[in-house]
Amino acid sequence: MRKIQYYLRLLAIILPIAIISCEKDDSEEISKECNVSNPAEELTWLREAINDVKEDEYSYYGYS
């Protein structure tokens, strides 16, 4: 009986969180970022990541 109560409480916590998180619609943001002709230059986060790797003298050795 205690296991059933435990699982019901856990479900009561997780279910509202899942419902609230699914209400947000990110489709506009995703489509805006995916429709680029040159992602290495047009996506800020990708450009910064590429520059970080280029500037790090030891990054070449990290992928071997």
Backbone as XML, in Angstrom:
<?xml version="1.0"?>
<chain id="A" units="angstrom">
  <residue number="1" name="MET">
    <atom name="N" x="0.810" y="-1.189" z="0.000"/>
    <atom name="CA" x="0.000" y="0.000" z="0.000"/>
    <atom name="C" x="0.865" y="1.271" z="0.000"/>
  </residue>
  <residue number="2" name="ARG">
    <atom name="N" x="2.000" y="1.209" z="0.698"/>
    <atom name="CA" x="2.867" y="2.370" z="0.760"/>
    <atom name="C" x="3.502" y="2.643" z="-0.610"/>
  </residue>
  <residue number="3" name="LYS">
    <atom name="N" x="3.770" y="1.571" z="-1.363"/>
    <atom name="CA" x="4.341" y="1.765" z="-2.698"/>
    <atom name="C" x="3.343" y="2.470" z="-3.618"/>
  </residue>
  <residue number="4" name="ILE">
    <atom name="N" x="2.104" y="2.107" z="-3.513"/>
    <atom name="CA" x="1.077" y="2.730" z="-4.349"/>
    <atom name="C" x="0.974" y="4.214" z="-4.017"/>
  </residue>
  <residue number="5" name="GLN">
    <atom name="N" x="0.972" y="4.543" z="-2.736"/>
    <atom name="CA" x="0.915" y="5.946" z="-2.332"/>
    <atom name="C" x="2.152" y="6.699" z="-2.820"/>
  </residue>
  <residue number="6" name="TYR">
    <atom name="N" x="3.292" y="6.060" z="-2.744"/>
    <atom name="CA" x="4.531" y="6.687" z="-3.208"/>
    <atom name="C" x="4.441" y="7.004" z="-4.700"/>
  </residue>
  <residue number="7" name="TYR">
    <atom name="N" x="3.994" y="6.037" z="-5.490"/>
    <atom name="CA" x="3.890" y="6.247" z="-6.928"/>
    <atom name="C" x="2.815" y="7.275" z="-7.292"/>
  </residue>
  <residue number="8" name="LEU">
    <atom name="N" x="1.730" y="7.316" z="-6.551"/>
    <atom name="CA" x="0.697" y="8.320" z="-6.795"/>
    <atom name="C" x="1.210" y="9.723" z="-6.478"/>
  </residue>
  <residue number="9" name="ARG">
    <atom name="N" x="1.966" y="9.867" z="-5.405"/>
    <atom name="CA" x="2.548" y="11.167" z="-5.078"/>
    <atom name="C" x="3.556" y="11.589" z="-6.141"/>
  </residue>
  <residue number="10" name="LEU">
    <atom name="N" x="4.369" y="10.647" z="-6.564"/>
    <atom name="CA" x="5.352" y="10.929" z="-7.607"/>
    <atom name="C" x="4.661" y="11.339" z="-8.902"/>
  </residue>
  <residue number="11" name="LEU">
    <atom name="N" x="3.613" y="10.658" z="-9.259"/>
    <atom name="CA" x="2.834" y="11.002" z="-10.448"/>
    <atom name="C" x="2.185" y="12.372" z="-10.299"/>
  </residue>
  <residue number="12" name="ALA">
    <atom name="N" x="1.709" y="12.689" z="-9.096"/>
    <atom name="CA" x="1.078" y="13.983" z="-8.856"/>
    <atom name="C" x="2.082" y="15.123" z="-8.986"/>
  </residue>
  <residue number="13" name="ILE">
    <atom name="N" x="3.339" y="14.856" z="-8.778"/>
    <atom name="CA" x="4.372" y="15.882" z="-8.932"/>
    <atom name="C" x="4.830" y="15.989" z="-10.386"/>
  </residue>
  <residue number="14" name="ILE">
    <atom name="N" x="5.052" y="14.873" z="-11.015"/>
    <atom name="CA" x="5.612" y="14.855" z="-12.368"/>
    <atom name="C" x="4.593" y="15.260" z="-13.430"/>
  </residue>
  <residue number="15" name="LEU">
    <atom name="N" x="3.370" y="14.833" z="-13.301"/>
    <atom name="CA" x="2.351" y="15.102" z="-14.318"/>
    <atom name="C" x="2.108" y="16.594" z="-14.540"/>
  </residue>
  <residue number="16" name="PRO">
    <atom name="N" x="1.914" y="17.399" z="-13.507"/>
    <atom name="CA" x="1.728" y="18.840" z="-13.763"/>
    <atom name="C" x="2.953" y="19.499" z="-14.393"/>
  </residue>
  <residue number="17" name="ILE">
    <atom name="N" x="4.122" y="19.071" z="-13.993"/>
    <atom name="CA" x="5.342" y="19.622" z="-14.587"/>
    <atom name="C" x="5.400" y="19.289" z="-16.071"/>
  </residue>
  <residue number="18" name="ALA">
    <atom name="N" x="5.061" y="18.068" z="-16.421"/>
    <atom name="CA" x="5.081" y="17.661" z="-17.827"/>
    <atom name="C" x="4.040" y="18.420" z="-18.637"/>
  </residue>
  <residue number="19" name="ILE">
    <atom name="N" x="2.886" y="18.631" z="-18.074"/>
    <atom name="CA" x="1.821" y="19.352" z="-18.787"/>
    <atom name="C" x="2.210" y="20.805" z="-19.004"/>
  </residue>
  <residue number="20" name="ILE">
    <atom name="N" x="2.757" y="21.438" z="-17.987"/>
    <atom name="CA" x="3.163" y="22.845" z="-18.105"/>
    <atom name="C" x="4.289" y="23.006" z="-19.109"/>
  </residue>
  <residue number="21" name="SER">
    <atom name="N" x="5.248" y="22.105" z="-19.106"/>
    <atom name="CA" x="6.388" y="22.230" z="-20.012"/>
    <atom name="C" x="6.004" y="21.981" z="-21.466"/>
  </residue>
  <residue number="22" name="CYS">
    <atom name="N" x="4.957" y="21.252" z="-21.719"/>
    <atom name="CA" x="4.541" y="20.972" z="-23.087"/>
    <atom name="C" x="3.695" y="22.082" z="-23.692"/>
  </residue>
  <residue number="23" name="GLU">
    <atom name="N" x="3.258" y="23.036" z="-22.899"/>
    <atom name="CA" x="2.425" y="24.113" z="-23.417"/>
    <atom name="C" x="3.214" y="25.131" z="-24.217"/>
  </residue>
  <residue number="24" name="LYS">
    <atom name="N" x="4.480" y="25.259" z="-23.981"/>
    <atom name="CA" x="5.291" y="26.255" z="-24.666"/>
    <atom name="C" x="5.515" y="25.822" z="-26.113"/>
  </residue>
  <residue number="25" name="ASP">
    <atom name="N" x="5.312" y="26.750" z="-27.045"/>
    <atom name="CA" x="5.470" y="26.454" z="-28.463"/>
    <atom name="C" x="6.754" y="27.118" z="-28.969"/>
  </residue>
  <residue number="26" name="ASP">
    <atom name="N" x="7.770" y="26.314" z="-29.237"/>
    <atom name="CA" x="9.050" y="26.828" z="-29.707"/>
    <atom name="C" x="9.214" y="26.680" z="-31.217"/>
  </residue>
  <residue number="27" name="SER">
    <atom name="N" x="8.163" y="26.353" z="-31.929"/>
    <atom name="CA" x="8.290" y="26.062" z="-33.353"/>
    <atom name="C" x="8.771" y="27.276" z="-34.142"/>
  </residue>
  <residue number="28" name="GLU">
    <atom name="N" x="8.362" y="28.475" z="-33.753"/>
    <atom name="CA" x="8.805" y="29.674" z="-34.473"/>
    <atom name="C" x="10.296" y="29.906" z="-34.293"/>
  </residue>
  <residue number="29" name="GLU">
    <atom name="N" x="10.803" y="29.728" z="-33.074"/>
    <atom name="CA" x="12.221" y="29.917" z="-32.812"/>
    <atom name="C" x="13.053" y="28.875" z="-33.547"/>
  </residue>
  <residue number="30" name="ILE">
    <atom name="N" x="12.590" y="27.652" z="-33.567"/>
    <atom name="CA" x="13.326" y="26.583" z="-34.237"/>
    <atom name="C" x="13.374" y="26.827" z="-35.733"/>
  </residue>
  <residue number="31" name="SER">
    <atom name="N" x="12.245" y="27.178" z="-36.326"/>
    <atom name="CA" x="12.225" y="27.383" z="-37.771"/>
    <atom name="C" x="13.061" y="28.595" z="-38.159"/>
  </residue>
  <residue number="32" name="LYS">
    <atom name="N" x="13.101" y="29.612" z="-37.301"/>
    <atom name="CA" x="13.897" y="30.800" z="-37.593"/>
    <atom name="C" x="15.388" y="30.453" z="-37.637"/>
  </residue>
  <residue number="33" name="GLU">
    <atom name="N" x="15.838" y="29.607" z="-36.716"/>
    <atom name="CA" x="17.247" y="29.260" z="-36.660"/>
    <atom name="C" x="17.624" y="28.195" z="-37.682"/>
  </residue>
  <residue number="34" name="CYS">
    <atom name="N" x="16.699" y="27.398" z="-38.119"/>
    <atom name="CA" x="17.023" y="26.341" z="-39.065"/>
    <atom name="C" x="17.056" y="26.832" z="-40.505"/>
  </residue>
  <residue number="35" name="ASN">
    <atom name="N" x="16.415" y="27.928" z="-40.797"/>
    <atom name="CA" x="16.371" y="28.439" z="-42.159"/>
    <atom name="C" x="17.474" y="29.467" z="-42.382"/>
  </residue>
  <residue number="36" name="VAL">
    <atom name="N" x="18.702" y="29.011" z="-42.351"/>
    <atom name="CA" x="19.842" y="29.892" z="-42.588"/>
    <atom name="C" x="20.670" y="29.314" z="-43.717"/>
  </residue>
  <residue number="37" name="SER">
    <atom name="N" x="21.308" y="30.190" z="-44.468"/>
    <atom name="CA" x="22.121" y="29.709" z="-45.583"/>
    <atom name="C" x="23.547" y="29.398" z="-45.142"/>
  </residue>
  <residue number="38" name="ASN">
    <atom name="N" x="24.073" y="30.132" z="-44.158"/>
    <atom name="CA" x="25.426" y="29.901" z="-43.668"/>
    <atom name="C" x="25.386" y="29.820" z="-42.136"/>
  </residue>
  <residue number="39" name="PRO">
    <atom name="N" x="25.141" y="28.640" z="-41.592"/>
    <atom name="CA" x="24.956" y="28.519" z="-40.147"/>
    <atom name="C" x="26.190" y="28.918" z="-39.335"/>
  </residue>
  <residue number="40" name="ALA">
    <atom name="N" x="27.379" y="28.713" z="-39.866"/>
    <atom name="CA" x="28.593" y="29.053" z="-39.124"/>
    <atom name="C" x="28.724" y="30.556" z="-38.912"/>
  </residue>
  <residue number="41" name="GLU">
    <atom name="N" x="28.099" y="31.350" z="-39.728"/>
    <atom name="CA" x="28.171" y="32.806" z="-39.587"/>
    <atom name="C" x="26.886" y="33.404" z="-39.026"/>
  </residue>
  <residue number="42" name="GLU">
    <atom name="N" x="25.750" y="32.808" z="-39.322"/>
    <atom name="CA" x="24.472" y="33.399" z="-38.943"/>
    <atom name="C" x="23.978" y="32.983" z="-37.564"/>
  </residue>
  <residue number="43" name="LEU">
    <atom name="N" x="24.402" y="31.835" z="-37.066"/>
    <atom name="CA" x="23.991" y="31.396" z="-35.735"/>
    <atom name="C" x="25.056" y="31.821" z="-34.728"/>
  </residue>
  <residue number="44" name="THR">
    <atom name="N" x="24.671" y="32.710" z="-33.832"/>
    <atom name="CA" x="25.619" y="33.302" z="-32.899"/>
    <atom name="C" x="26.298" y="32.250" z="-32.027"/>
  </residue>
  <residue number="45" name="TRP">
    <atom name="N" x="25.524" y="31.332" z="-31.479"/>
    <atom name="CA" x="26.103" y="30.349" z="-30.575"/>
    <atom name="C" x="27.085" y="29.439" z="-31.301"/>
  </residue>
  <residue number="46" name="LEU">
    <atom name="N" x="26.815" y="29.113" z="-32.563"/>
    <atom name="CA" x="27.705" y="28.257" z="-33.330"/>
    <atom name="C" x="28.977" y="29.008" z="-33.709"/>
  </residue>
  <residue number="47" name="ARG">
    <atom name="N" x="28.840" y="30.267" z="-34.086"/>
    <atom name="CA" x="29.991" y="31.090" z="-34.429"/>
    <atom name="C" x="30.929" y="31.232" z="-33.222"/>
  </residue>
  <residue number="48" name="GLU">
    <atom name="N" x="30.361" y="31.450" z="-32.031"/>
    <atom name="CA" x="31.166" y="31.568" z="-30.819"/>
    <atom name="C" x="31.879" y="30.263" z="-30.489"/>
  </residue>
  <residue number="49" name="ALA">
    <atom name="N" x="31.187" y="29.144" z="-30.666"/>
    <atom name="CA" x="31.798" y="27.844" z="-30.390"/>
    <atom name="C" x="32.951" y="27.571" z="-31.353"/>
  </residue>
  <residue number="50" name="ILE">
    <atom name="N" x="32.781" y="27.906" z="-32.614"/>
    <atom name="CA" x="33.835" y="27.714" z="-33.605"/>
    <atom name="C" x="35.039" y="28.594" z="-33.276"/>
  </residue>
  <residue number="51" name="ASN">
    <atom name="N" x="34.779" y="29.835" z="-32.903"/>
    <atom name="CA" x="35.879" y="30.736" z="-32.547"/>
    <atom name="C" x="36.612" y="30.259" z="-31.298"/>
  </residue>
  <residue number="52" name="ASP">
    <atom name="N" x="35.897" y="29.720" z="-30.334"/>
    <atom name="CA" x="36.538" y="29.194" z="-29.127"/>
    <atom name="C" x="37.481" y="28.045" z="-29.467"/>
  </residue>
  <residue number="53" name="VAL">
    <atom name="N" x="37.053" y="27.174" z="-30.361"/>
    <atom name="CA" x="37.899" y="26.046" z="-30.753"/>
    <atom name="C" x="39.112" y="26.527" z="-31.542"/>
  </residue>
  <residue number="54" name="LYS">
    <atom name="N" x="38.915" y="27.499" z="-32.407"/>
    <atom name="CA" x="40.026" y="28.027" z="-33.200"/>
    <atom name="C" x="41.060" y="28.718" z="-32.319"/>
  </residue>
  <residue number="55" name="GLU">
    <atom name="N" x="40.606" y="29.403" z="-31.270"/>
    <atom name="CA" x="41.515" y="30.150" z="-30.408"/>
    <atom name="C" x="42.229" y="29.268" z="-29.387"/>
  </residue>
  <residue number="56" name="ASP">
    <atom name="N" x="41.685" y="28.114" z="-29.084"/>
    <atom name="CA" x="42.282" y="27.229" z="-28.100"/>
    <atom name="C" x="43.369" y="26.396" z="-28.761"/>
  </residue>
  <residue number="57" name="GLU">
    <atom name="N" x="44.614" y="26.593" z="-28.353"/>
    <atom name="CA" x="45.725" y="25.903" z="-29.004"/>
    <atom name="C" x="45.738" y="24.404" z="-28.718"/>
  </residue>
  <residue number="58" name="TYR">
    <atom name="N" x="45.069" y="23.970" z="-27.649"/>
    <atom name="CA" x="45.062" y="22.551" z="-27.310"/>
    <atom name="C" x="43.818" y="21.821" z="-27.809"/>
  </residue>
  <residue number="59" name="SER">
    <atom name="N" x="42.896" y="22.506" z="-28.450"/>
    <atom name="CA" x="41.659" y="21.865" z="-28.890"/>
    <atom name="C" x="41.910" y="20.799" z="-29.954"/>
  </residue>
  <residue number="60" name="TYR">
    <atom name="N" x="42.975" y="20.943" z="-30.726"/>
    <atom name="CA" x="43.292" y="19.961" z="-31.748"/>
    <atom name="C" x="43.573" y="18.608" z="-31.108"/>
  </residue>
  <residue number="61" name="TYR">
    <atom name="N" x="44.227" y="18.613" z="-29.984"/>
    <atom name="CA" x="44.630" y="17.364" z="-29.338"/>
    <atom name="C" x="43.500" y="16.720" z="-28.549"/>
  </residue>
  <residue number="62" name="GLY">
    <atom name="N" x="42.442" y="17.429" z="-28.300"/>
    <atom name="CA" x="41.329" y="16.899" z="-27.523"/>
    <atom name="C" x="40.466" y="15.918" z="-28.295"/>
  </residue>
  <residue number="63" name="TYR">
    <atom name="N" x="40.550" y="15.891" z="-29.600"/>
    <atom name="CA" x="39.679" y="15.035" z="-30.405"/>
    <atom name="C" x="40.408" y="13.845" z="-31.002"/>
  </residue>
  <residue number="64" name="SER">
    <atom name="N" x="41.626" y="13.619" z="-30.589"/>
    <atom name="CA" x="42.375" y="12.493" z="-31.172"/>
    <atom name="C" x="42.166" y="11.206" z="-30.439"/>
  </residue>
</chain>
